[in-house]
Amino acid sequence: MSDFKVARKQKQEPTATLLVRVLGCFALFLGGFALMAIGSLGEAASSPFVFVGGIALVGLSFGLPMIGATER
C-alpha cells in the first residue's frame, strides 16, 4: 500500500511583496552586469575581484527567488 498524500496549496504572497522581490532581483541582475563591465574595462589590480563580484551578483539574483521554493 502506498501512503500518498496531496500537498496542500500554500497561500500566495501579496502582489506588492512579489513586485518588490522581482524589482530587487532585477536590480541585482543589472548591477552584476555593471560590475562585470567595470571589472573588464579596469586596469587596476582589483579588476578581477570586481568582475567575479558581478558574476556573484547575477547568480544571487537568480538564487534569491528560490529561497523557500518547493517542488510542485
BELWO-V863846 format. One record per pair of residues at least 24 apart in sequence whose C-alpha atoms are under 8 Angstrom apart, sorted by the first residue. I is the first residue (numbers start at 1). J is the second residue. Records with the same first field share a line. If there is no record, write none. Layout:
I = J ; J
This chain:
21 = 65
25 = 61 ; 62 ; 64 ; 65
26 = 61
28 = 57 ; 58 ; 60 ; 61
29 = 57 ; 58 ; 61
30 = 58
31 = 57 ; 58
32 = 56 ; 57 ; 58
33 = 58
